[in-house]
Amino acid sequence: MTVLKIVIPAHTALPWHTHPMPNAAYVISGTLKVQSRDGHHEKTLHAGDTLPEMVGIAHRGVTGDTPVELIVFYAGVKNMSTADKSR
């Protein structure tokens, strides 16, 4: 398992990406909109919310007027990449 603290600046749209393993995020602060590239999924998260992220589905996070701090738990194997940004 890999655990990361991630800070995403305000007014940022992350690149479309996928995850090769199950993972979940906990929002420490800020507001994050998570969108699937196919348009079928969209969810807005606030401080205190959790999100099991999509596996194998291209998605991205978009921040608003404040930075977002996340703790993300990745259930992969040692040296496994946490994301594929080529999608």
MARBA-3410 file (N, C-alpha, C, O; in Angstrom, 1 decimal):
87
0.9,-1.2,0.0,0.0,0.0,0.0,0.9,1.2,0.0,1.9,1.3,0.7 ~ 0.5,2.2,-0.8,1.2,3.5,-0.8,0.2,4.6,-0.3,-1.0,4.6,-0.8 ~ 0.6,5.5,0.5,-0.2,6.5,1.0,0.5,7.9,0.7,1.7,8.1,1.1 ~ -0.2,8.8,0.0,0.4,10.0,-0.4,-0.5,11.2,0.1,-1.7,11.1,0.1 ~ 0.2,12.3,0.5,-0.6,13.5,0.7,-0.3,14.3,-0.6,0.8,14.6,-1.0
-1.4,14.8,-1.2,-1.4,15.5,-2.4,-2.0,16.8,-2.3,-3.1,16.9,-1.7 ~ -1.4,17.9,-2.7,-1.9,19.2,-2.7,-2.1,19.7,-4.2,-1.2,19.7,-4.9 ~ -3.3,20.0,-4.5,-3.7,20.5,-5.9,-4.0,22.0,-5.8,-4.9,22.4,-5.0 ~ -3.2,22.8,-6.5,-3.4,24.3,-6.5,-4.9,24.7,-6.9,-5.6,23.9,-7.6 ~ -5.3,25.8,-6.4,-6.6,26.4,-6.8,-6.6,26.6,-8.3,-5.6,26.8,-9.0
-7.8,26.5,-8.9,-8.0,26.7,-10.4,-7.2,25.8,-11.2,-6.5,26.2,-12.2 ~ -7.2,24.5,-10.8,-6.4,23.5,-11.6,-7.3,22.4,-12.1,-8.1,21.9,-11.3 ~ -7.1,22.0,-13.3,-7.7,20.8,-13.9,-6.5,19.8,-14.1,-5.7,20.1,-14.9 ~ -6.6,18.7,-13.3,-5.5,17.7,-13.5,-5.7,17.1,-14.9,-6.8,17.1,-15.5 ~ -4.6,16.5,-15.4,-4.7,15.8,-16.7,-5.6,14.6,-16.6,-5.7,14.0,-15.5
-6.3,14.2,-17.6,-7.0,12.9,-17.6,-6.1,11.8,-17.3,-5.0,11.8,-17.9 ~ -6.5,10.9,-16.5,-5.6,9.8,-16.1,-6.5,8.6,-15.7,-7.7,8.7,-15.4 ~ -5.8,7.4,-15.6,-6.4,6.2,-15.0,-5.6,5.7,-13.9,-4.4,6.1,-13.7 ~ -6.1,4.8,-13.1,-5.4,4.1,-12.0,-5.4,2.6,-12.3,-6.4,2.1,-12.6 ~ -4.2,2.0,-12.1,-4.2,0.5,-12.4,-4.5,-0.3,-11.2,-4.6,-1.5,-11.3
-4.8,0.4,-10.0,-5.1,-0.4,-8.8,-6.2,0.4,-8.0,-6.4,1.6,-8.2 ~ -6.9,-0.3,-7.1,-7.9,0.3,-6.3,-7.2,1.4,-5.4,-6.1,1.2,-5.0 ~ -7.9,2.5,-5.2,-7.4,3.5,-4.3,-8.6,4.3,-3.8,-9.7,4.3,-4.4 ~ -8.3,5.1,-2.7,-9.4,5.9,-2.1,-8.7,7.2,-1.6,-7.6,7.2,-1.2 ~ -9.5,8.3,-1.7,-9.0,9.6,-1.3,-9.8,10.1,-0.1,-11.0,9.9,-0.1
-9.1,10.8,0.8,-9.8,11.6,1.8,-9.5,13.0,1.7,-8.3,13.4,1.5 ~ -10.5,13.9,1.6,-10.3,15.3,1.4,-10.0,16.0,2.8,-10.9,16.0,3.6 ~ -8.8,16.5,2.9,-8.5,17.3,4.1,-9.1,18.7,4.1,-9.7,19.1,5.1 ~ -8.9,19.3,3.0,-9.4,20.7,2.8,-9.7,21.0,1.4,-9.1,20.4,0.5 ~ -10.5,22.0,1.1,-10.9,22.4,-0.2,-12.1,21.7,-0.8,-12.7,20.9,-0.1
-12.4,22.0,-2.0,-13.5,21.4,-2.8,-12.9,20.9,-4.1,-12.2,21.6,-4.8 ~ -13.2,19.6,-4.4,-12.7,19.0,-5.6,-13.8,18.4,-6.4,-14.6,17.6,-5.9 ~ -13.9,18.7,-7.7,-14.9,18.1,-8.6,-14.2,17.0,-9.3,-13.1,17.2,-10.0 ~ -14.7,15.8,-9.3,-14.1,14.6,-10.0,-15.0,14.3,-11.1,-16.2,14.1,-11.0 ~ -14.4,14.2,-12.3,-15.2,14.0,-13.6,-14.6,12.8,-14.3,-13.4,12.6,-14.4
-15.5,12.0,-14.9,-15.0,10.9,-15.8,-15.0,11.5,-17.2,-15.8,12.4,-17.6 ~ -14.0,11.1,-18.0,-13.8,11.6,-19.4,-15.0,11.3,-20.2,-15.4,12.1,-21.1 ~ -15.7,10.2,-20.0,-16.9,9.8,-20.8,-18.1,10.6,-20.4,-19.2,10.4,-21.1 ~ -18.1,11.4,-19.4,-19.2,12.2,-19.0,-20.2,11.5,-18.1,-21.3,12.1,-17.8 ~ -20.0,10.2,-17.8,-21.0,9.5,-17.1,-21.0,9.7,-15.5,-21.9,9.4,-14.8
-19.8,10.2,-15.0,-19.7,10.3,-13.6,-19.1,11.7,-13.3,-18.2,12.2,-13.9 ~ -19.7,12.4,-12.3,-19.2,13.6,-11.8,-19.7,13.7,-10.3,-20.8,13.5,-10.0 ~ -18.7,14.1,-9.4,-19.0,14.2,-8.0,-18.2,15.3,-7.4,-17.0,15.5,-7.8 ~ -18.8,16.1,-6.6,-18.1,17.2,-5.9,-17.8,16.8,-4.5,-18.7,16.4,-3.7 ~ -16.6,16.9,-4.1,-16.1,16.5,-2.7,-15.7,17.7,-1.9,-15.1,18.7,-2.5
-16.0,17.7,-0.6,-15.6,18.7,0.3,-14.8,18.1,1.4,-14.7,16.9,1.6 ~ -14.2,19.0,2.2,-13.4,18.6,3.4,-14.2,17.5,4.2,-15.3,17.8,4.5 ~ -13.5,16.4,4.5,-14.1,15.4,5.3,-14.8,14.3,4.5,-15.1,13.2,5.0 ~ -14.9,14.5,3.1,-15.5,13.5,2.3,-14.4,12.4,1.8,-13.2,12.7,1.9 ~ -14.9,11.3,1.5,-14.0,10.2,1.0,-14.5,9.8,-0.4,-15.7,10.0,-0.7
-13.6,9.3,-1.2,-13.9,8.8,-2.6,-13.1,7.6,-2.9,-11.9,7.7,-3.0 ~ -13.8,6.5,-3.2,-13.1,5.4,-3.9,-13.0,5.8,-5.3,-14.0,6.0,-6.0 ~ -11.7,5.9,-5.8,-11.5,6.4,-7.2,-11.8,5.3,-8.2,-11.8,4.1,-7.9 ~ -12.0,5.8,-9.4,-12.3,4.9,-10.6,-11.0,4.2,-11.0,-9.9,4.8,-11.1 ~ -11.1,2.9,-11.3,-10.0,2.1,-11.7,-10.2,1.8,-13.2,-11.3,1.3,-13.6
-9.3,2.1,-14.0,-9.4,1.8,-15.5,-10.3,2.7,-16.2,-10.6,2.5,-17.4 ~ -10.8,3.8,-15.6,-11.7,4.8,-16.3,-11.0,6.1,-16.2,-10.6,6.6,-15.2 ~ -10.8,6.7,-17.4,-10.2,8.0,-17.5,-11.0,9.1,-16.7,-12.2,9.2,-16.9 ~ -10.3,9.8,-15.8,-11.0,10.8,-15.0,-10.0,11.9,-14.6,-8.8,11.8,-14.9 ~ -10.5,13.0,-14.0,-9.6,14.1,-13.6,-10.3,14.8,-12.4,-11.5,14.6,-12.2
-9.5,15.5,-11.7,-10.0,16.4,-10.6,-9.9,17.8,-11.0,-8.9,18.2,-11.7 ~ -10.8,18.6,-10.6,-10.8,20.1,-10.9,-11.1,20.8,-9.6,-12.0,20.6,-8.9 ~ -10.2,21.8,-9.3,-10.3,22.6,-8.1,-11.0,23.9,-8.4,-11.0,24.3,-9.5 ~ -11.5,24.5,-7.3,-12.1,25.8,-7.4,-11.2,26.9,-6.9,-10.0,27.0,-7.4 ~ -11.7,27.8,-6.1,-11.0,29.0,-5.7,-9.9,28.7,-4.6,-9.1,29.6,-4.3
-9.9,27.5,-4.0,-8.9,27.2,-3.0,-8.2,25.9,-3.3,-8.7,25.1,-4.1 ~ -6.9,25.8,-2.9,-6.2,24.5,-3.1,-6.9,23.4,-2.4,-7.8,23.6,-1.5 ~ -6.7,22.2,-2.8,-7.2,21.0,-2.2,-6.1,20.1,-1.7,-5.1,19.9,-2.3 ~ -6.3,19.7,-0.4,-5.4,18.7,0.2,-6.1,17.4,0.3,-7.2,17.3,0.8 ~ -5.4,16.3,-0.2,-5.9,15.0,-0.1,-4.9,14.0,0.5,-3.7,14.2,0.4
-5.4,13.0,1.2,-4.6,11.8,1.5,-5.2,10.7,0.6,-6.4,10.4,0.7 ~ -4.3,10.1,-0.2,-4.8,9.0,-1.1,-4.1,7.7,-0.7,-2.9,7.7,-0.5 ~ -4.9,6.7,-0.6,-4.4,5.3,-0.3,-4.5,4.5,-1.6,-5.6,4.3,-2.1 ~ -3.3,4.0,-2.0,-3.2,3.2,-3.2,-2.9,1.7,-2.8,-2.0,1.5,-2.1 ~ -3.8,0.8,-3.3,-3.6,-0.6,-3.0,-2.9,-1.4,-4.1,-3.6,-2.1,-4.8
-1.6,-1.1,-4.3,-0.9,-1.7,-5.4,0.2,-2.6,-4.9,0.3,-2.9,-3.7 ~ 1.2,-2.9,-5.7,2.4,-3.6,-5.3,3.6,-2.7,-5.4,3.5,-1.6,-6.0 ~ 4.7,-3.0,-4.7,5.9,-2.2,-4.7,6.3,-1.8,-6.1,6.4,-2.6,-7.0 ~ 6.6,-0.5,-6.2,7.1,0.1,-7.4,6.1,0.2,-8.6,6.4,0.5,-9.7 ~ 4.8,-0.1,-8.3,3.8,0.0,-9.3,3.4,1.5,-9.4,3.3,2.2,-8.4
3.3,2.0,-10.6,2.9,3.4,-10.9,1.4,3.6,-10.3,0.6,2.7,-10.5 ~ 1.2,4.8,-9.7,-0.1,5.0,-9.2,-1.1,5.6,-10.2,-2.3,5.5,-10.0 ~ -0.6,6.1,-11.4,-1.5,6.6,-12.4,-0.9,6.5,-13.8,0.4,6.5,-13.9 ~ -1.7,6.4,-14.8,-1.3,6.5,-16.2,-1.9,7.7,-16.8,-3.1,7.8,-16.9 ~ -1.0,8.7,-17.1,-1.5,10.0,-17.7,-1.6,10.0,-19.2,-1.8,11.0,-19.8
-1.4,8.8,-19.8,-1.4,8.8,-21.3,-2.8,8.6,-21.9,-2.9,8.5,-23.1 ~ -3.8,8.6,-21.1,-5.2,8.3,-21.6,-5.9,9.6,-22.0,-7.0,9.5,-22.4
END
